[in-house]
Amino acid sequence: MNLARFPRIRLGHLPTPLEPMENLSKHLGGPKLWIKRDDATGLSTGGNKTRKLEYLMADALAQGADTVITQGATQSNHARQTAAAAAKLGLACHILLEDRTGYEDAAYAHSGNVLLDLLHGATISRLAGGTDMAAAMESRAAELRAEGRKPYVIPGGGSNPVGALGYVNAALELVNQAAEMGLRIDHVVHATGSAGTQAGLVAGLVALNSGIPVLGIGVRAPRPAQEANVLALAQRTAAHLGLPDNTVRAEHVVANCDYVGQGYGIPTEGMVAAIKLLAEKEGILLDPVYSGKGMAGLIDLIRQGRFGKDENVVFLHTGGAVGLFAYPDAFGVG
Ligand SMILES: *Cc1c(COP(=O)(O)O)cnc(C)c1O
């Protein structure tokens, strides 16, 4: 595996810290909990999409693009980081936002990530829930081409084999960091959505023969669909890397989708409790859509005794705390 042969533009503050969560570990009575701070990648308050954008934006520039188009939910962290990356690189950015929650309050519709999208100079179109967003991006791209522009379309979440290279890189970073610290990582746990984060991590960790299992906590799709999406993308990413066929297999991809609640972007009690716990015990801000539900899942699995007391469990913090400002009601402060 030779990542350096893929074009990359540095956008993130890397490597991100890998830190112990001593108070939370003590509070829960083990395992030993660690946090990989990909919320601290820096770009426009950071998050996991920045690593993917290092490869996606390099590809956009290599193709001579002058505009990037992407899509996400109204409070998309991916859209916000894409808008920031485009601003930094001097590209125009058009974002298609899908109304996946039906929330119409001002905080959800205009604050949090939406406020930052606009500050970065992106233009926004809002589309109804259930729209075929990939098709909508393609027709927007066709319009721009007709005007003589050169659009580059980034899929939702930046999740394709190019974007997933960002999390192959994160796998390398994590394994090296753990080796330097003398830390034996027994599990990595994180929130999984559009699949690129888990796909890249799994492809990288398997290619390195690390023996580190990854558990994705789903935020949208049911388990069979989520695992199939992650596996397919992990295998395409492995092929893009030139790894032998069958390097990534079904047994490497595990998702738990028991913590979605009523749907994508809809608060759960467990999410609210997890966010309050991390804020109070560790001074760390999670987000309501992804990392809050991911941590709710991790805490519940710990309480069920799924991890050994002396195991080292790394929670990958994928960012998104800006989204807290879109959900004041969920925290009783609306
Ligand atoms: C996008 C996102 C995720 C999920 O990552 P995928 O690569 O889409 O699976 C997790 N957490 C946050 C905060 C995100 O913005």
The ligand as an SDF file (V2000), in Angstrom:
LIG
                    3D

 15 15  0  0  0  0  0  0  0  0999 V2000
  -20.3160   12.4480    8.2610 C   0  0  0  0  0  0  0  0  0  0  0  0
  -20.1520   12.2430    9.7200 C   0  0  0  0  0  0  0  0  0  0  0  0
  -20.0180   10.9420   10.2700 C   0  0  0  0  0  0  0  0  0  0  0  0
  -20.1500    9.6960    9.4600 C   0  0  0  0  0  0  0  0  0  0  0  0
  -19.0900    9.4850    8.5890 O   0  0  0  0  0  0  0  0  0  0  0  0
  -19.3560    8.6950    7.2180 P   0  0  0  0  0  0  0  0  0  0  0  0
  -18.0520    8.6610    6.5590 O   0  0  0  0  0  0  0  0  0  0  0  0
  -20.3980    9.5110    6.5030 O   0  0  0  0  0  0  0  0  0  0  0  0
  -19.8820    7.3520    7.5820 O   0  0  0  0  0  0  0  0  0  0  0  0
  -19.8080   10.8210   11.6240 C   0  0  0  0  0  0  0  0  0  0  0  0
  -19.7480   11.9030   12.4080 N   0  0  0  0  0  0  0  0  0  0  0  0
  -19.8840   13.1590   11.9280 C   0  0  0  0  0  0  0  0  0  0  0  0
  -19.8360   14.2750   12.8980 C   0  0  0  0  0  0  0  0  0  0  0  0
  -20.0940   13.3690   10.5770 C   0  0  0  0  0  0  0  0  0  0  0  0
  -20.2300   14.6190   10.1200 O   0  0  0  0  0  0  0  0  0  0  0  0
  1  2  1  0
  2  3  1  0
  2 14  2  0
  3  4  1  0
  3 10  2  0
  4  5  1  0
  5  6  1  0
  6  7  2  0
  6  8  1  0
  6  9  1  0
 10 11  1  0
 11 12  2  0
 12 13  1  0
 12 14  1  0
 14 15  1  0
M  END
$$$$
